[in-house]
């Protein structure tokens, strides 16, 4: 019985990730292939001020997708959400 619950939750998670990726591509006009170039740990909790900013929690691991001009990078969190994060809030190992 638990097998069906796991498959269902994976399908829901996959659908949510696809929705987030679609939103990201439309909002950021991002047409390149999404590749993780690095991983980083958030050093402090930062709420998002704009929709394009990714809210982060201290200790959260993020996938760095792309480096932008200036002091921000595009990151993805474990829930599949994308957004800008300032480099000063990240610890690259």
LOZA-45225 format. One record per atom (N, C-alpha, C, O): residue in three letters; y, x, z. Coordinates in steps of 0.1 Angstrom, whole numbers, padded with zeros to 4 digits, always signed. Layout:
ALAYXZ ...
***
This chain:
UNK-0012+0008+0000 UNK+0000+0000+0000 UNK+0013+0009+0000 UNK+0023+0005-0007 UNK+0013+0020+0007 UNK+0024+0028+0008 UNK+0027+0035-0006 UNK+0039+0038-0008 UNK+0017+0037-0014 UNK+0019+0043-0027 UNK+0029+0035-0035 UNK+0038+0041-0042 UNK+0028+0022-0035 UNK+0037+0013-0042 UNK+0051+0014-0037 UNK+0061+0014-0045 UNK+0053+0016-0024 UNK+0067+0017-0019 UNK+0073+0030-0023 UNK+0085+0030-0026 UNK+0065+0041-0023 UNK+0070+0054-0028 UNK+0075+0053-0042 UNK+0085+0058-0046 UNK+0066+0048-0051 UNK+0069+0047-0065 UNK+0082+0038-0067 UNK+0090+0042-0075 UNK+0083+0027-0060 UNK+0095+0019-0061 UNK+0107+0026-0057 UNK+0118+0025-0064 UNK+0107+0033-0045 UNK+0119+0040-0041 UNK+0123+0051-0050 UNK+0135+0054-0052 UNK+0113+0058-0056 UNK+0116+0069-0065 UNK+0122+0063-0078 UNK+0131+0069-0084 UNK+0118+0052-0082 UNK+0124+0045-0094 UNK+0138+0041-0091 UNK+0147+0042-0100 UNK+0140+0036-0079 UNK+0154+0032-0075 UNK+0163+0044-0075 UNK+0175+0043-0079 UNK+0158+0054-0069 UNK+0166+0067-0067 UNK+0169+0072-0081 UNK+0180+0077-0084 UNK+0159+0073-0090 UNK+0161+0078-0104 UNK+0172+0069-0111 UNK+0180+0075-0118 UNK+0171+0056-0109 UNK+0181+0047-0116 UNK+0195+0050-0111 UNK+0205+0050-0118 UNK+0196+0052-0097 UNK+0209+0055-0091 UNK+0215+0068-0096 UNK+0226+0070-0099 UNK+0206+0078-0098 UNK+0210+0092-0102 UNK+0215+0091-0117 UNK+0225+0097-0120 UNK+0208+0083-0125 UNK+0212+0081-0139 UNK+0226+0074-0140 UNK+0234+0078-0148 UNK+0228+0064-0131 UNK+0241+0057-0130 UNK+0252+0067-0126 UNK+0263+0067-0132 UNK+0249+0075-0116 UNK+0259+0085-0112 UNK+0263+0095-0123 UNK+0274+0099-0125 UNK+0252+0100-0130 UNK+0254+0109-0141 UNK+0263+0103-0152 UNK+0272+0109-0157 UNK+0260+0091-0155 UNK+0268+0084-0166 UNK+0282+0082-0161 UNK+0291+0085-0169 UNK+0284+0079-0149 UNK+0298+0077-0144 UNK+0305+0091-0144 UNK+0317+0092-0149 UNK+0298+0101-0140 UNK+0304+0115-0141 UNK+0308+0119-0155 UNK+0319+0124-0157 UNK+0299+0117-0164 UNK+0302+0121-0178 UNK+0314+0113-0184 UNK+0322+0119-0191 UNK+0315+0100-0180 UNK+0326+0092-0185 UNK+0339+0096-0178 UNK+0350+0098-0185 UNK+0339+0098-0165 UNK+0351+0101-0158 UNK+0356+0115-0161 UNK+0368+0117-0162 UNK+0347+0125-0161 UNK+0351+0139-0163 UNK+0351+0143-0178 UNK+0355+0154-0181 UNK+0348+0134-0187 UNK+0346+0136-0201 UNK+0338+0149-0203 UNK+0342+0158-0210 UNK+0327+0149-0196 UNK+0318+0161-0196 UNK+0307+0159-0206 UNK+0298+0150-0204 UNK+0306+0167-0217 UNK+0296+0165-0227 UNK+0287+0177-0228 UNK+0278+0177-0236 UNK+0288+0187-0219 UNK+0279+0198-0219 UNK+0266+0194-0211 UNK+0265+0184-0204 UNK+0256+0202-0213 UNK+0243+0200-0206 UNK+0246+0203-0191 UNK+0253+0212-0187 UNK+0240+0194-0182 UNK+0242+0196-0168 UNK+0232+0206-0163 UNK+0220+0204-0163 UNK+0237+0218-0159 UNK+0229+0229-0154 UNK+0234+0234-0141 UNK+0246+0235-0139 UNK+0225+0236-0131 UNK+0229+0241-0118 UNK+0231+0256-0120 UNK+0222+0263-0122 UNK+0244+0261-0118 UNK+0247+0275-0119 UNK+0246+0282-0106 UNK+0244+0294-0105 UNK+0246+0275-0095 UNK+0246+0281-0081 UNK+0244+0270-0071 UNK+0245+0258-0074 UNK+0241+0273-0059 UNK+0240+0264-0048 UNK+0250+0269-0037 UNK+0252+0281-0036 UNK+0255+0260-0029 UNK+0264+0263-0019 UNK+0262+0254-0007 UNK+0257+0243-0008 UNK+0267+0258+0005 UNK+0267+0250+0017 UNK+0281+0247+0020 UNK+0290+0255+0021 UNK+0283+0234+0024 UNK+0297+0230+0028 UNK+0300+0235+0042 UNK+0292+0233+0051 UNK+0311+0242+0043 UNK+0314+0248+0056 UNK+0321+0238+0066 UNK+0320+0239+0078 UNK+0327+0228+0060 UNK+0333+0217+0069 UNK+0332+0204+0062 UNK+0330+0203+0050 UNK+0334+0194+0069 UNK+0334+0180+0064 UNK+0348+0177+0058 UNK+0358+0180+0064 UNK+0348+0172+0045 UNK+0360+0169+0038 UNK+0359+0155+0032 UNK+0350+0153+0023 UNK+0367+0146+0036 UNK+0367+0133+0029 UNK+0373+0134+0015 UNK+0381+0143+0012 UNK+0370+0125+0006 UNK+0375+0126-0007 UNK+0389+0118-0007 UNK+0390+0108-0002 UNK+0399+0125-0014 UNK+0412+0119-0015 UNK+0413+0111-0028 UNK+0421+0101-0028 UNK+0406+0115-0038 UNK+0406+0108-0051 UNK+0391+0105-0054 UNK+0382+0110-0048 UNK+0389+0096-0064 UNK+0375+0093-0068 UNK+0368+0104-0074 UNK+0356+0105-0074 UNK+0376+0114-0080 UNK+0369+0125-0087 UNK+0366+0136-0077 UNK+0359+0146-0080 UNK+0370+0135-0064 UNK+0366+0145-0054 UNK+0353+0140-0047 UNK+0351+0129-0045 UNK+0345+0150-0044 UNK+0332+0147-0038 UNK+0334+0149-0023 UNK+0337+0160-0018 UNK+0331+0138-0015 UNK+0332+0139-0001 UNK+0320+0148+0004 UNK+0309+0145+0000 UNK+0322+0157+0013 UNK+0311+0166+0018 UNK+0311+0166+0033 UNK+0321+0163+0040 UNK+0299+0168+0038 UNK+0297+0169+0052 UNK+0293+0184+0055 UNK+0286+0190+0048 UNK+0298+0189+0067 UNK+0295+0202+0071 UNK+0280+0205+0071 UNK+0272+0197+0076 UNK+0275+0216+0065 UNK+0261+0219+0064 UNK+0254+0213+0052 UNK+0242+0217+0050 UNK+0260+0205+0045 UNK+0254+0198+0033 UNK+0252+0208+0022 UNK+0261+0216+0019 UNK+0240+0208+0015 UNK+0238+0217+0004 UNK+0242+0210-0009 UNK+0239+0198-0011 UNK+0249+0218-0017 UNK+0254+0212-0030 UNK+0250+0221-0041 UNK+0249+0233-0040 UNK+0247+0214-0053 UNK+0245+0221-0065 UNK+0258+0223-0072 UNK+0265+0214-0075 UNK+0261+0236-0076 UNK+0273+0238-0083 UNK+0270+0237-0098 UNK+0261+0244-0103 UNK+0277+0228-0105 UNK+0274+0224-0119 UNK+0283+0232-0128 UNK+0278+0237-0139 UNK+0295+0234-0125 UNK+0305+0240-0134 UNK+0317+0246-0126 UNK+0320+0240-0116 UNK+0322+0256-0131 UNK+0334+0262-0125 UNK+0346+0258-0133 UNK+0346+0259-0145 UNK+0357+0254-0126 UNK+0368+0249-0133 UNK+0380+0259-0132 UNK+0378+0269-0124 UNK+0390+0257-0139 UNK+0402+0265-0137 UNK+0408+0262-0123 UNK+0408+0250-0119 UNK+0413+0272-0116 UNK+0419+0269-0103 UNK+0408+0272-0093 UNK+0399+0280-0095 UNK+0410+0265-0081 UNK+0401+0268-0070 UNK+0391+0257-0067 UNK+0387+0256-0055 UNK+0387+0250-0077 UNK+0377+0239-0075 UNK+0365+0241-0084 UNK+0366+0247-0095 UNK+0354+0236-0079 UNK+0341+0236-0087 UNK+0336+0222-0088 UNK+0339+0214-0079 UNK+0328+0219-0098 UNK+0322+0206-0099 UNK+0308+0207-0093 UNK+0300+0216-0096 UNK+0306+0199-0083 UNK+0293+0199-0075 UNK+0286+0186-0076 UNK+0292+0176-0079 UNK+0273+0187-0072 UNK+0265+0175-0071 UNK+0258+0175-0058 UNK+0253+0185-0053 UNK+0258+0164-0051 UNK+0252+0163-0037 UNK+0237+0158-0039 UNK+0233+0155-0050 UNK+0230+0157-0028 UNK+0216+0153-0028 UNK+0214+0138-0032 UNK+0203+0135-0036 UNK+0225+0130-0032 UNK+0224+0116-0036 UNK+0227+0115-0051 UNK+0226+0104-0057 UNK+0230+0126-0058 UNK+0233+0126-0072 UNK+0248+0123-0075 UNK+0251+0122-0087 UNK+0257+0123-0066 UNK+0271+0121-0068 UNK+0277+0134-0072 UNK+0274+0144-0067 UNK+0287+0133-0082 UNK+0294+0145-0087 UNK+0308+0144-0083 UNK+0314+0133-0080 UNK+0315+0156-0082 UNK+0329+0156-0080 UNK+0334+0170-0077 UNK+0326+0180-0076 UNK+0347+0171-0076 UNK+0353+0184-0074 UNK+0352+0187-0059 UNK+0354+0179-0050 UNK+0350+0200-0056 UNK+0350+0205-0042 UNK+0358+0218-0043 UNK+0356+0227-0052 UNK+0367+0220-0033 UNK+0375+0233-0033 UNK+0366+0244-0029 UNK+0357+0243-0020 UNK+0367+0256-0035 UNK+0359+0267-0032 UNK+0360+0272-0017 UNK+0350+0276-0011 UNK+0372+0270-0012 UNK+0374+0274+0002 UNK+0366+0266+0012 UNK+0364+0270+0024 UNK+0360+0255+0008 UNK+0352+0247+0017 UNK+0337+0250+0016 UNK+0329+0244+0022 UNK+0334+0259+0007 UNK+0320+0262+0004 UNK+0316+0276+0008 UNK+0324+0286+0008 UNK+0303+0278+0012 UNK+0298+0291+0015 UNK+0286+0294+0005 UNK+0276+0287+0005 UNK+0289+0304-0004 UNK+0278+0307-0014 UNK+0270+0318-0008 UNK+0274+0328-0003 UNK+0257+0316-0008 UNK+0247+0325-0001 UNK+0243+0335-0012 UNK+0235+0344-0008 
***
